Amino acid sequence: MSEITVSTSARNQLVDITGKVQSALDSEGIDEGICHVYVPHTTAAVAINEGADPDVAGDIEKTLERLVPHSASYAHREGNADAHVKSVMVGSSVSVPVRSGRLMLGTWQSVFFCEFDGPRSRRVYVTALGR
Ligand code: ZN
């Protein structure tokens, strides 16, 4: 398993980590199999979506904020209940097929670290399974 560090600069922010995930995969030495990407945080997530047009990531950030506002009648006293809810909605892991040592993402796909309670320094675990 390899560990990636991601530094975020806003409370809600999608960060394209495709290059970092590929570098971690390179160090795992797998030719064919599955690359598992896991976020060990309760107020962040990971997702795959369009990386070509940065407006898509911005639209996802804005839509999640609209659906799950920062201030509402939450019981959680820490003040970041919205971030916990967004983390559950987006999910803590993704898996990507690997062929010839490369992430088999679609033409427009990128892997995004999804920050919902930043800015912070975060960790991502990359595990490659295969041969
Ligand atoms: Zn909390």
Boltz pocket constraint, residues with backbone or C-beta under 6 A from the ligand:
constraints:
  - pocket:
      binder: B
      contacts: [[A, 76], [A, 78], [A, 79], [A, 80], [A, 81], [A, 84]]
      max_distance: 6.0
